[in-house]
């Protein structure tokens, strides 16, 4: 189907997309902001790491997640005509809640891993 919008027209994909988890590695998951030890333990190399190395992976995941949340907050806050889009405040509030939860999770995990 061809139309004046070209690349934005609906098209049926020629092949089914690969599942993201099939190529996901421990390092990639952490890079993407994953920090949950339960999820990270699904990677075989997790169990071969010392508790210290696991904590450093968790800490890096938290740092990456915090960076993503901050970037999301800034992008949302800088939306043009923010005053005309009241639902955007709800998005900011949700990002704030996620940041608060992340802070609590970091404290909990710090205590758990640095006993």
Secondary structure, 3 states (H helix, E strand, C coil): CCCCCHHHCCCCCCCCCCCHHHHCCHHHHHHCCCCCHHHHCCCHHHHHCCHHHHHHHHHHHHHHHHHHHHHHHHHHHCCCCHHHCCHHHHHHHHHHHHHHHHHHHHHHHHHHHCC
